[in-house]
Amino acid sequence: MSALTPVVFHILLALSQGPRHGYGILKDVLDQTAGELRLGPGTLYGSLQRLMDQGWVEETAAPADTDERRRYYKLHLSGRTALNAEVERMASLVRVARGRRVPGRTGAS
């Protein structure tokens, strides 16, 4: 499997914590990236549609006591598998970089 795009990675990461509506995903991605990745509605909903077409994400019923007009999304098992594979791929890259003594942020000049 090829590397996930940052947008897809962060959407899947947001959904790994449970069902979210679109705005909740947007806020979670902002939090994950300290405001560096701002998704517009077109990017978010286009990505969610592609992820649903792949079977990685599915629409789900709104939780009780929430606005029923909002569309909620949840991570499907295949999406969790793809997310886990990407996390392992990234961890492997970090191990290689550290093995080559590539400095992290604190050691950058």
Sequence and secondary structure as in RCSB ss.txt:
>XXXX:A:sequence
MSALTPVVFHILLALSQGPRHGYGILKDVLDQTAGELRLGPGTLYGSLQRLMDQGWVEETAAPADTDERRRYYKL
HLSGRTALNAEVERMASLVRVARGRRVPGRTGAS
>XXXX:A:secstr
     HHHHHHHHHHTTS EEHHHHHHHHHHHTTTS    HHHHHHHHHHHHHHTSEEEE   TTS TTS EEEE
 HHHHHHHHHHHHHHHHHHHHHHHTT   GGG  
